[in-house]
Each structure stands twice: as structure tokens, then as C-alpha cells.
Amino acid sequence: MKQMGYLCIIVLCLMCMKISAKNLALELDGKTAIEVPNSDSLNPKSEITIEAWLNMNSPDGECLAKDWGGKRDYIFPEIIQNGNGLRFVLWPGTKILDVQGLKQNVWQHVAGVWDGTEMLVYIDGKKMGALPFETKELAATDAPLYIGVGDSQNWFCTGLIDEIRIWEVARTEKEINEFMKKVLSGDEPKLNAHYTFDEGNAKDNTKNGNDGKDGFGKANYVDVTKDLNLQPLSVEPNDKLSITWAWLKQIR
């Protein structure tokens, strides 16, 4: 009973006080990228979903890629077509899905999904394109994952990137829309890698430990709270207020 009383007091205090949660993003300056060493969890085989928030100011570049030196698993998001297009690439077979709808110097949520039979791309929760792609499983190599570059140093991205999620499941359109404006806790089922950058680093928030390090240049993290104020998860079962660690972790 005492513990329940303490929890109630904490909840009431949090309801009465203003909670300020900083949202940091990784700044990509066209010569900086994060390198994440290869792991099995970075190689989803039967299904995959990749999500991120982007604010790009360059017309091209591979912003998240497991594609280096001829060892190629996946690329998404890739900026193409003078900054207006978005590309999703999967191997084996070099399957490419291009869509329109990207804007420069604006925050947008992007998601690339493959469910075993079809590739799909979403921008701001809206399906922008689809492509049939049936294969037994995706390619899995020992190439590192790069945030901010892909294939070679000719493919740097320039702008800001935040809240990167790599899933070993095909997320539905409903799930993408429901959670794209929220910061996950990192323990969601089938979430294999998760980067919020809110601690000023590229630490993976999942138990898989896919932590990033400086691959090229020196990483810089900037406060984008005013422009991209993502909300921590909160749970209200049966309309009763409760709090989660994801919420508490965001308190600054």
C-alpha cells in the first residue's frame, strides 16, 4: 500500500509540474557519419521496417545504409531526384522503390516496409508507393550500418535525422501513424535497433546493444525540441492514468 501511495504522489506531482523533455537530433554536415558494427539483429531476414524523422537540406545522399564496399543489405532513407524523392533499396536482387513527396528543410517522418512479398514507403504516415518483391529472405552481410552515409564517402547526407527505428517485423500503416510522433521505450517486441540521440550519443536503446560510434568526422547533436517535439509514451489502460519508464526517462 505504501508503494502505491508513493506512486500516486509521484503521478500527482508530475501532473502539476511542467515536464520539459529535450529532443536532440543528429546533425549531418555532409562529412560526418555514425558507424554501427554489424550484428545479427541488424540483419532482419523475413520482414523489415525502417523509420526515421528527417530534415534534409541536400538533394541526394544515403542517410541510413547497410551498404558498403559491395556488401549490400538495405538502404533507407536515400534522398534522390533533387531532394524531392525518397528511395528504398533491398537485396538480394537490387529491388528499388522510388517515391515522390520529400521536402527540403522540413521535418518529415519516413518509413520503409517489407513484409515478405511487397515493399512500401510512407511519408508522414501516408503510403506513397509499393513494389512487389518476393524472396525467401533478405541479404545478410557483415557490412556495418552507417547513419549519414552509404556505399562510399560519395554518398553523405546533409541535414538532421532523429528517432531511427529498425524493426524485424512489417509495421502496419496504423502502427506507423499511431507511434511516429512518440518516443519509444526501446523494449518493444521485434524492435532491433532504436536511436533517439537524446543523450548526446548514438546509443541503441534496445537490449541488442547496437551502439554507434564516430565513423567519419565528429558527431554533433542539436536541440530540435521547438521544431520536433516528440512525445514520450504514456499508457492509460481503461482510462486510468499510469506512467511508464519511457515517460520518466524523458524528464530533464
Disulfide bonds with the S-S distance in Angstrom:
Cys63-Cys157 2.10
